Amino acid sequence: MTIFIGADHRGFELKNAIIEYLHEKNIRIEDLGPYELAPLDDAIDYSQKVAQAVLQNPDNHLGIVICGSGCAVSMAANRFKGIRAGVAMNPHQSAHLRENDHVNVLALASDYTPIEDAQKIVDAFFNAQPKMDEKYLRRVKKLDQ
C-alpha cells in the first residue's frame, strides 16, 4: 500500500511530521508537495494531486491531505469520482470514517490538530478496515454514483 500526502503552507509542518512518523513505522508514503514552505500556495492544488494518485490504484492507495481547517482539502478531493475524503479531529472519528464511510483520503486540520494527536488519528485511520456489510456497501455505491 502507498500513502500519498499533500498539504498547503498551513499544513506544511504537520505534513512533514507525519511523513517522518510514517517512515519510522516503515509505511510507504509519497510526498506530493509542497517541498518547501510557500505562503501563497493553494490547498486545492495538493488535494487534487493526492486524489488523482489515489485513483490510480484505489485498492492499494490511500491519501492524507492537510490545510488549516481540513475543509478546503476535503472539498477539493471529493470532486473526484471514487474519492471519499473526510475530516477527522480525533482517532475515534478517524476509524469511524474508514470503517463506516470507506473514506480513502483523510483530511486533517493543522490549525486544530497537534502533531501527537495527528499521529493517533493517522494510526486509527490505517488500522481500521472498511466494513463490508451490505448497508455500508450500499451507501458507498450511492456516493460513487
C-alpha positions as CSV (number, residue, x, y, z in Angstrom):
1,M,0.0,0.0,0.0
2,T,1.1,3.5,-0.8
3,I,0.0,6.6,1.1
4,F,0.0,9.9,-0.8
5,I,0.2,13.1,1.2
6,G,-0.1,16.8,0.3
7,A,-0.7,20.0,2.2
8,D,-0.7,23.7,1.8
9,H,1.5,26.2,3.7
10,R,-0.6,25.9,6.8
11,G,-0.3,22.2,6.8
12,F,3.4,22.1,5.7
13,E,4.8,21.4,9.2
14,L,2.2,18.8,10.1
15,K,2.7,17.1,6.7
16,N,6.5,16.8,7.3
17,A,5.9,15.5,10.8
18,I,3.5,12.8,9.6
19,I,5.9,11.8,6.8
20,E,8.7,11.3,9.4
21,Y,6.4,9.4,11.7
22,L,5.2,7.0,9.0
23,H,8.7,6.5,7.7
24,E,9.7,5.4,11.2
25,K,6.9,2.8,11.0
26,N,8.2,1.6,7.6
27,I,5.0,2.7,5.9
28,R,5.4,3.6,2.2
29,I,4.5,7.3,1.8
30,E,4.9,9.6,-1.2
31,D,5.1,13.3,-0.6
32,L,3.2,15.2,-3.3
33,G,4.2,18.6,-2.0
34,P,4.9,21.2,-1.3
35,Y,8.5,20.5,-0.8
36,E,9.3,23.9,0.7
37,L,7.2,26.4,2.5
38,A,5.2,28.6,0.0
39,P,3.0,31.0,1.8
40,L,0.9,31.8,-1.3
41,D,0.1,28.2,-2.4
42,D,-3.4,26.8,-2.6
43,A,-4.5,23.7,-0.7
44,I,-6.7,22.7,-3.6
45,D,-3.7,22.0,-5.8
46,Y,-2.2,19.5,-3.5
47,S,-5.5,17.9,-2.6
48,Q,-6.1,17.3,-6.3
49,K,-2.7,15.7,-6.7
50,V,-3.4,13.3,-3.9
51,A,-6.9,12.4,-5.1
52,Q,-5.5,11.7,-8.6
53,A,-2.7,9.5,-7.2
54,V,-5.2,7.5,-5.0
55,L,-7.4,6.9,-8.0
56,Q,-4.5,5.3,-9.9
57,N,-5.0,2.2,-7.8
58,P,-7.8,2.7,-5.3
59,D,-7.5,-0.8,-3.8
60,N,-3.9,-0.2,-2.7
61,H,-3.6,3.6,-2.3
62,L,-4.8,5.9,0.5
63,G,-4.3,9.7,0.9
64,I,-3.8,12.3,3.5
65,V,-4.5,16.0,2.8
66,I,-3.9,18.9,5.1
67,C,-4.8,22.5,5.4
68,G,-5.6,24.8,8.2
69,S,-9.3,23.7,8.7
70,G,-9.2,20.4,6.7
71,C,-12.3,21.7,4.9
72,A,-10.8,23.0,1.6
73,V,-8.7,19.9,1.0
74,S,-11.6,17.6,1.8
75,M,-13.9,19.5,-0.6
76,A,-11.3,19.5,-3.4
77,A,-10.6,15.8,-3.1
78,N,-14.3,14.9,-3.0
79,R,-14.7,16.5,-6.5
80,F,-13.2,13.3,-7.9
81,K,-15.5,10.3,-8.5
82,G,-14.3,7.4,-6.4
83,I,-12.7,9.6,-3.7
84,R,-14.3,9.7,-0.3
85,A,-12.5,12.3,1.8
86,G,-13.4,13.2,5.4
87,V,-12.0,15.4,8.1
88,A,-11.1,13.7,11.3
89,M,-10.5,15.5,14.6
90,N,-9.8,12.5,16.8
91,P,-8.8,8.8,16.5
92,H,-12.3,7.5,17.1
93,Q,-13.8,9.7,14.3
94,S,-10.9,8.7,12.0
95,A,-11.6,5.0,12.5
96,H,-15.3,5.6,12.0
97,L,-14.7,7.4,8.7
98,R,-12.6,4.5,7.4
99,E,-14.9,1.7,8.7
100,N,-18.4,3.0,8.0
101,D,-17.9,5.5,5.2
102,H,-15.0,3.8,3.4
103,V,-13.0,7.1,3.4
104,N,-9.9,6.7,1.3
105,V,-8.5,10.3,1.8
106,L,-8.0,11.5,5.3
107,A,-8.2,15.3,5.8
108,L,-6.5,16.9,8.7
109,A,-6.9,20.4,10.2
110,S,-3.4,21.6,11.0
111,D,-4.7,24.7,12.9
112,Y,-6.6,22.4,15.4
113,T,-4.5,19.2,15.5
114,P,-1.3,19.0,17.4
115,I,1.3,16.6,15.9
116,E,0.8,14.0,18.6
117,D,-2.9,13.9,18.1
118,A,-2.4,13.7,14.3
119,Q,-0.2,10.7,14.7
120,K,-3.0,8.9,16.7
121,I,-5.6,10.0,14.1
122,V,-3.4,8.6,11.3
123,D,-2.8,5.3,13.1
124,A,-6.5,4.9,13.7
125,F,-7.2,5.5,10.1
126,F,-4.7,3.0,8.8
127,N,-5.6,0.3,11.4
128,A,-9.3,0.5,10.6
129,Q,-10.8,-1.6,7.8
130,P,-13.9,-0.7,5.8
131,K,-16.9,-2.7,6.9
132,M,-18.3,-4.9,4.2
133,D,-21.8,-5.3,5.5
134,E,-24.5,-4.7,2.8
135,K,-25.6,-1.4,4.3
136,Y,-22.1,0.2,4.1
137,L,-21.5,-1.1,0.6
138,R,-24.9,0.3,-0.5
139,R,-24.1,3.7,0.9
140,V,-20.7,3.8,-0.7
141,K,-22.2,2.8,-4.0
142,K,-24.6,5.7,-3.7
143,L,-21.7,8.1,-3.0
144,D,-19.8,6.9,-6.0
145,Q,-22.7,7.3,-8.5
